[in-house]
C-alpha cells in the first residue's frame, strides 16, 4: 500500500483548507444572425469558487467576476454564496449544496 507516512501524504487524495479552489469555464454561444453570411459567436466565461473547511462544510459561488473582485466578498454572509457539505470517498470528493 504505502511505503511510509511521506509516501501516504504525497499519494493519498486530500482537501486543502488554506485557500480557494477556482474552476474557469468557457463555452461558445451562437449569436443572433441579421440576414448576413456571418453568424456571431459569443464566448461565455464564468468562474466557480469553492472553499472547504475542516468541519466538512463548503462555500460555493458561481460568478463571471475574477478573483480580485471575489476574494473580499467570499464569505457565508454574502447571499450569492451557497453553503453546503462535502465528503471524500476514495479518490472522489462529493459536495451537497444546501
Chimera marker file (.cmm) of the C-alpha trace (Angstrom):
<marker_set name="trace">
<marker id="1" x="0.000" y="0.000" z="0.000" r="1" g="1" b="0" radius="0.5"/>
<marker id="2" x="2.134" y="2.918" z="1.270" r="1" g="1" b="0" radius="0.5"/>
<marker id="3" x="5.871" y="2.730" z="1.953" r="1" g="1" b="0" radius="0.5"/>
<marker id="4" x="5.694" y="5.205" z="4.840" r="1" g="1" b="0" radius="0.5"/>
<marker id="5" x="3.982" y="8.331" z="6.139" r="1" g="1" b="0" radius="0.5"/>
<marker id="6" x="5.573" y="10.592" z="3.498" r="1" g="1" b="0" radius="0.5"/>
<marker id="7" x="4.516" y="8.307" z="0.654" r="1" g="1" b="0" radius="0.5"/>
<marker id="8" x="0.970" y="8.241" z="2.055" r="1" g="1" b="0" radius="0.5"/>
<marker id="9" x="0.921" y="12.047" z="2.377" r="1" g="1" b="0" radius="0.5"/>
<marker id="10" x="2.046" y="12.522" z="-1.239" r="1" g="1" b="0" radius="0.5"/>
<marker id="11" x="-0.142" y="9.854" z="-2.887" r="1" g="1" b="0" radius="0.5"/>
<marker id="12" x="-3.323" y="9.942" z="-0.814" r="1" g="1" b="0" radius="0.5"/>
<marker id="13" x="-6.039" y="12.372" z="-2.034" r="1" g="1" b="0" radius="0.5"/>
<marker id="14" x="-6.821" y="15.198" z="0.374" r="1" g="1" b="0" radius="0.5"/>
<marker id="15" x="-8.551" y="18.545" z="0.572" r="1" g="1" b="0" radius="0.5"/>
<marker id="16" x="-6.566" y="21.721" z="1.243" r="1" g="1" b="0" radius="0.5"/>
<marker id="17" x="-8.179" y="24.204" z="3.636" r="1" g="1" b="0" radius="0.5"/>
<marker id="18" x="-5.916" y="27.237" z="3.178" r="1" g="1" b="0" radius="0.5"/>
<marker id="19" x="-7.321" y="28.810" z="0.024" r="1" g="1" b="0" radius="0.5"/>
<marker id="20" x="-9.892" y="28.782" z="-2.754" r="1" g="1" b="0" radius="0.5"/>
<marker id="21" x="-10.386" y="26.209" z="-5.476" r="1" g="1" b="0" radius="0.5"/>
<marker id="22" x="-11.187" y="28.012" z="-8.739" r="1" g="1" b="0" radius="0.5"/>
<marker id="23" x="-12.681" y="26.451" z="-11.874" r="1" g="1" b="0" radius="0.5"/>
<marker id="24" x="-12.800" y="28.604" z="-15.018" r="1" g="1" b="0" radius="0.5"/>
<marker id="25" x="-15.424" y="27.541" z="-17.551" r="1" g="1" b="0" radius="0.5"/>
<marker id="26" x="-15.682" y="28.772" z="-21.131" r="1" g="1" b="0" radius="0.5"/>
<marker id="27" x="-18.170" y="27.885" z="-23.820" r="1" g="1" b="0" radius="0.5"/>
<marker id="28" x="-19.356" y="29.270" z="-27.147" r="1" g="1" b="0" radius="0.5"/>
<marker id="29" x="-22.892" y="30.550" z="-27.576" r="1" g="1" b="0" radius="0.5"/>
<marker id="30" x="-24.245" y="31.313" z="-31.043" r="1" g="1" b="0" radius="0.5"/>
<marker id="31" x="-25.417" y="34.880" z="-31.531" r="1" g="1" b="0" radius="0.5"/>
<marker id="32" x="-28.360" y="36.200" z="-33.479" r="1" g="1" b="0" radius="0.5"/>
<marker id="33" x="-27.915" y="36.445" z="-37.236" r="1" g="1" b="0" radius="0.5"/>
<marker id="34" x="-29.082" y="39.540" z="-39.104" r="1" g="1" b="0" radius="0.5"/>
<marker id="35" x="-29.583" y="38.145" z="-42.607" r="1" g="1" b="0" radius="0.5"/>
<marker id="36" x="-25.849" y="38.020" z="-43.231" r="1" g="1" b="0" radius="0.5"/>
<marker id="37" x="-23.467" y="35.207" z="-44.041" r="1" g="1" b="0" radius="0.5"/>
<marker id="38" x="-21.572" y="35.711" z="-40.805" r="1" g="1" b="0" radius="0.5"/>
<marker id="39" x="-23.019" y="34.235" z="-37.641" r="1" g="1" b="0" radius="0.5"/>
<marker id="40" x="-21.660" y="35.904" z="-34.493" r="1" g="1" b="0" radius="0.5"/>
<marker id="41" x="-20.399" y="33.749" z="-31.649" r="1" g="1" b="0" radius="0.5"/>
<marker id="42" x="-20.169" y="34.852" z="-28.016" r="1" g="1" b="0" radius="0.5"/>
<marker id="43" x="-17.540" y="33.445" z="-25.684" r="1" g="1" b="0" radius="0.5"/>
<marker id="44" x="-19.141" y="32.991" z="-22.266" r="1" g="1" b="0" radius="0.5"/>
<marker id="45" x="-16.746" y="32.803" z="-19.302" r="1" g="1" b="0" radius="0.5"/>
<marker id="46" x="-17.630" y="32.170" z="-15.675" r="1" g="1" b="0" radius="0.5"/>
<marker id="47" x="-15.800" y="31.043" z="-12.549" r="1" g="1" b="0" radius="0.5"/>
<marker id="48" x="-16.813" y="28.633" z="-9.798" r="1" g="1" b="0" radius="0.5"/>
<marker id="49" x="-15.155" y="29.236" z="-6.434" r="1" g="1" b="0" radius="0.5"/>
<marker id="50" x="-15.039" y="26.620" z="-3.661" r="1" g="1" b="0" radius="0.5"/>
<marker id="51" x="-13.740" y="26.985" z="-0.104" r="1" g="1" b="0" radius="0.5"/>
<marker id="52" x="-13.500" y="23.857" z="2.058" r="1" g="1" b="0" radius="0.5"/>
<marker id="53" x="-13.461" y="23.784" z="5.861" r="1" g="1" b="0" radius="0.5"/>
<marker id="54" x="-12.302" y="21.074" z="8.264" r="1" g="1" b="0" radius="0.5"/>
<marker id="55" x="-15.790" y="20.715" z="9.770" r="1" g="1" b="0" radius="0.5"/>
<marker id="56" x="-16.941" y="19.287" z="6.386" r="1" g="1" b="0" radius="0.5"/>
<marker id="57" x="-18.690" y="22.494" z="5.326" r="1" g="1" b="0" radius="0.5"/>
<marker id="58" x="-18.084" y="24.136" z="1.960" r="1" g="1" b="0" radius="0.5"/>
<marker id="59" x="-18.866" y="27.518" z="0.402" r="1" g="1" b="0" radius="0.5"/>
<marker id="60" x="-19.575" y="27.775" z="-3.334" r="1" g="1" b="0" radius="0.5"/>
<marker id="61" x="-20.062" y="30.751" z="-5.637" r="1" g="1" b="0" radius="0.5"/>
<marker id="62" x="-20.543" y="30.910" z="-9.406" r="1" g="1" b="0" radius="0.5"/>
<marker id="63" x="-19.908" y="34.303" z="-10.996" r="1" g="1" b="0" radius="0.5"/>
<marker id="64" x="-18.357" y="35.981" z="-14.046" r="1" g="1" b="0" radius="0.5"/>
<marker id="65" x="-16.171" y="38.064" z="-11.679" r="1" g="1" b="0" radius="0.5"/>
<marker id="66" x="-12.440" y="37.375" z="-11.499" r="1" g="1" b="0" radius="0.5"/>
<marker id="67" x="-10.617" y="36.513" z="-8.274" r="1" g="1" b="0" radius="0.5"/>
<marker id="68" x="-9.625" y="40.072" z="-7.339" r="1" g="1" b="0" radius="0.5"/>
<marker id="69" x="-13.307" y="41.122" z="-7.168" r="1" g="1" b="0" radius="0.5"/>
<marker id="70" x="-14.486" y="37.977" z="-5.352" r="1" g="1" b="0" radius="0.5"/>
<marker id="71" x="-11.956" y="37.464" z="-2.580" r="1" g="1" b="0" radius="0.5"/>
<marker id="72" x="-13.295" y="40.194" z="-0.273" r="1" g="1" b="0" radius="0.5"/>
<marker id="73" x="-16.928" y="39.124" z="-0.755" r="1" g="1" b="0" radius="0.5"/>
<marker id="74" x="-16.443" y="35.374" z="-0.380" r="1" g="1" b="0" radius="0.5"/>
<marker id="75" x="-17.976" y="34.582" z="2.999" r="1" g="1" b="0" radius="0.5"/>
<marker id="76" x="-21.113" y="32.937" z="4.383" r="1" g="1" b="0" radius="0.5"/>
<marker id="77" x="-22.857" y="36.328" z="4.851" r="1" g="1" b="0" radius="0.5"/>
<marker id="78" x="-22.909" y="37.013" z="1.101" r="1" g="1" b="0" radius="0.5"/>
<marker id="79" x="-26.310" y="35.992" z="-0.377" r="1" g="1" b="0" radius="0.5"/>
<marker id="80" x="-24.580" y="34.872" z="-3.622" r="1" g="1" b="0" radius="0.5"/>
<marker id="81" x="-22.503" y="32.290" z="-1.723" r="1" g="1" b="0" radius="0.5"/>
<marker id="82" x="-24.126" y="28.877" z="-1.325" r="1" g="1" b="0" radius="0.5"/>
<marker id="83" x="-23.312" y="26.772" z="1.725" r="1" g="1" b="0" radius="0.5"/>
<marker id="84" x="-23.042" y="23.015" z="1.690" r="1" g="1" b="0" radius="0.5"/>
<marker id="85" x="-21.297" y="19.921" z="2.979" r="1" g="1" b="0" radius="0.5"/>
<marker id="86" x="-18.520" y="17.829" z="1.500" r="1" g="1" b="0" radius="0.5"/>
<marker id="87" x="-17.286" y="14.270" z="1.885" r="1" g="1" b="0" radius="0.5"/>
<marker id="88" x="-14.481" y="12.239" z="0.386" r="1" g="1" b="0" radius="0.5"/>
<marker id="89" x="-14.781" y="8.591" z="-0.640" r="1" g="1" b="0" radius="0.5"/>
<marker id="90" x="-11.754" y="7.021" z="-2.225" r="1" g="1" b="0" radius="0.5"/>
<marker id="91" x="-10.466" y="9.420" z="-4.871" r="1" g="1" b="0" radius="0.5"/>
<marker id="92" x="-13.721" y="11.367" z="-5.256" r="1" g="1" b="0" radius="0.5"/>
<marker id="93" x="-14.977" y="14.467" z="-3.447" r="1" g="1" b="0" radius="0.5"/>
<marker id="94" x="-18.742" y="14.828" z="-3.130" r="1" g="1" b="0" radius="0.5"/>
<marker id="95" x="-20.424" y="18.177" z="-2.478" r="1" g="1" b="0" radius="0.5"/>
<marker id="96" x="-24.018" y="18.585" z="-1.326" r="1" g="1" b="0" radius="0.5"/>
<marker id="97" x="-25.137" y="22.208" z="-1.602" r="1" g="1" b="0" radius="0.5"/>
<marker id="98" x="-27.932" y="23.208" z="0.766" r="1" g="1" b="0" radius="0.5"/>
<link id1="1" id2="2" r="1" g="1" b="0" radius="0.2"/>
<link id1="2" id2="3" r="1" g="1" b="0" radius="0.2"/>
<link id1="3" id2="4" r="1" g="1" b="0" radius="0.2"/>
<link id1="4" id2="5" r="1" g="1" b="0" radius="0.2"/>
<link id1="5" id2="6" r="1" g="1" b="0" radius="0.2"/>
<link id1="6" id2="7" r="1" g="1" b="0" radius="0.2"/>
<link id1="7" id2="8" r="1" g="1" b="0" radius="0.2"/>
<link id1="8" id2="9" r="1" g="1" b="0" radius="0.2"/>
<link id1="9" id2="10" r="1" g="1" b="0" radius="0.2"/>
<link id1="10" id2="11" r="1" g="1" b="0" radius="0.2"/>
<link id1="11" id2="12" r="1" g="1" b="0" radius="0.2"/>
<link id1="12" id2="13" r="1" g="1" b="0" radius="0.2"/>
<link id1="13" id2="14" r="1" g="1" b="0" radius="0.2"/>
<link id1="14" id2="15" r="1" g="1" b="0" radius="0.2"/>
<link id1="15" id2="16" r="1" g="1" b="0" radius="0.2"/>
<link id1="16" id2="17" r="1" g="1" b="0" radius="0.2"/>
<link id1="17" id2="18" r="1" g="1" b="0" radius="0.2"/>
<link id1="18" id2="19" r="1" g="1" b="0" radius="0.2"/>
<link id1="19" id2="20" r="1" g="1" b="0" radius="0.2"/>
<link id1="20" id2="21" r="1" g="1" b="0" radius="0.2"/>
<link id1="21" id2="22" r="1" g="1" b="0" radius="0.2"/>
<link id1="22" id2="23" r="1" g="1" b="0" radius="0.2"/>
<link id1="23" id2="24" r="1" g="1" b="0" radius="0.2"/>
<link id1="24" id2="25" r="1" g="1" b="0" radius="0.2"/>
<link id1="25" id2="26" r="1" g="1" b="0" radius="0.2"/>
<link id1="26" id2="27" r="1" g="1" b="0" radius="0.2"/>
<link id1="27" id2="28" r="1" g="1" b="0" radius="0.2"/>
<link id1="28" id2="29" r="1" g="1" b="0" radius="0.2"/>
<link id1="29" id2="30" r="1" g="1" b="0" radius="0.2"/>
<link id1="30" id2="31" r="1" g="1" b="0" radius="0.2"/>
<link id1="31" id2="32" r="1" g="1" b="0" radius="0.2"/>
<link id1="32" id2="33" r="1" g="1" b="0" radius="0.2"/>
<link id1="33" id2="34" r="1" g="1" b="0" radius="0.2"/>
<link id1="34" id2="35" r="1" g="1" b="0" radius="0.2"/>
<link id1="35" id2="36" r="1" g="1" b="0" radius="0.2"/>
<link id1="36" id2="37" r="1" g="1" b="0" radius="0.2"/>
<link id1="37" id2="38" r="1" g="1" b="0" radius="0.2"/>
<link id1="38" id2="39" r="1" g="1" b="0" radius="0.2"/>
<link id1="39" id2="40" r="1" g="1" b="0" radius="0.2"/>
<link id1="40" id2="41" r="1" g="1" b="0" radius="0.2"/>
<link id1="41" id2="42" r="1" g="1" b="0" radius="0.2"/>
<link id1="42" id2="43" r="1" g="1" b="0" radius="0.2"/>
<link id1="43" id2="44" r="1" g="1" b="0" radius="0.2"/>
<link id1="44" id2="45" r="1" g="1" b="0" radius="0.2"/>
<link id1="45" id2="46" r="1" g="1" b="0" radius="0.2"/>
<link id1="46" id2="47" r="1" g="1" b="0" radius="0.2"/>
<link id1="47" id2="48" r="1" g="1" b="0" radius="0.2"/>
<link id1="48" id2="49" r="1" g="1" b="0" radius="0.2"/>
<link id1="49" id2="50" r="1" g="1" b="0" radius="0.2"/>
<link id1="50" id2="51" r="1" g="1" b="0" radius="0.2"/>
<link id1="51" id2="52" r="1" g="1" b="0" radius="0.2"/>
<link id1="52" id2="53" r="1" g="1" b="0" radius="0.2"/>
<link id1="53" id2="54" r="1" g="1" b="0" radius="0.2"/>
<link id1="54" id2="55" r="1" g="1" b="0" radius="0.2"/>
<link id1="55" id2="56" r="1" g="1" b="0" radius="0.2"/>
<link id1="56" id2="57" r="1" g="1" b="0" radius="0.2"/>
<link id1="57" id2="58" r="1" g="1" b="0" radius="0.2"/>
<link id1="58" id2="59" r="1" g="1" b="0" radius="0.2"/>
<link id1="59" id2="60" r="1" g="1" b="0" radius="0.2"/>
<link id1="60" id2="61" r="1" g="1" b="0" radius="0.2"/>
<link id1="61" id2="62" r="1" g="1" b="0" radius="0.2"/>
<link id1="62" id2="63" r="1" g="1" b="0" radius="0.2"/>
<link id1="63" id2="64" r="1" g="1" b="0" radius="0.2"/>
<link id1="64" id2="65" r="1" g="1" b="0" radius="0.2"/>
<link id1="65" id2="66" r="1" g="1" b="0" radius="0.2"/>
<link id1="66" id2="67" r="1" g="1" b="0" radius="0.2"/>
<link id1="67" id2="68" r="1" g="1" b="0" radius="0.2"/>
<link id1="68" id2="69" r="1" g="1" b="0" radius="0.2"/>
<link id1="69" id2="70" r="1" g="1" b="0" radius="0.2"/>
<link id1="70" id2="71" r="1" g="1" b="0" radius="0.2"/>
<link id1="71" id2="72" r="1" g="1" b="0" radius="0.2"/>
<link id1="72" id2="73" r="1" g="1" b="0" radius="0.2"/>
<link id1="73" id2="74" r="1" g="1" b="0" radius="0.2"/>
<link id1="74" id2="75" r="1" g="1" b="0" radius="0.2"/>
<link id1="75" id2="76" r="1" g="1" b="0" radius="0.2"/>
<link id1="76" id2="77" r="1" g="1" b="0" radius="0.2"/>
<link id1="77" id2="78" r="1" g="1" b="0" radius="0.2"/>
<link id1="78" id2="79" r="1" g="1" b="0" radius="0.2"/>
<link id1="79" id2="80" r="1" g="1" b="0" radius="0.2"/>
<link id1="80" id2="81" r="1" g="1" b="0" radius="0.2"/>
<link id1="81" id2="82" r="1" g="1" b="0" radius="0.2"/>
<link id1="82" id2="83" r="1" g="1" b="0" radius="0.2"/>
<link id1="83" id2="84" r="1" g="1" b="0" radius="0.2"/>
<link id1="84" id2="85" r="1" g="1" b="0" radius="0.2"/>
<link id1="85" id2="86" r="1" g="1" b="0" radius="0.2"/>
<link id1="86" id2="87" r="1" g="1" b="0" radius="0.2"/>
<link id1="87" id2="88" r="1" g="1" b="0" radius="0.2"/>
<link id1="88" id2="89" r="1" g="1" b="0" radius="0.2"/>
<link id1="89" id2="90" r="1" g="1" b="0" radius="0.2"/>
<link id1="90" id2="91" r="1" g="1" b="0" radius="0.2"/>
<link id1="91" id2="92" r="1" g="1" b="0" radius="0.2"/>
<link id1="92" id2="93" r="1" g="1" b="0" radius="0.2"/>
<link id1="93" id2="94" r="1" g="1" b="0" radius="0.2"/>
<link id1="94" id2="95" r="1" g="1" b="0" radius="0.2"/>
<link id1="95" id2="96" r="1" g="1" b="0" radius="0.2"/>
<link id1="96" id2="97" r="1" g="1" b="0" radius="0.2"/>
<link id1="97" id2="98" r="1" g="1" b="0" radius="0.2"/>
</marker_set>
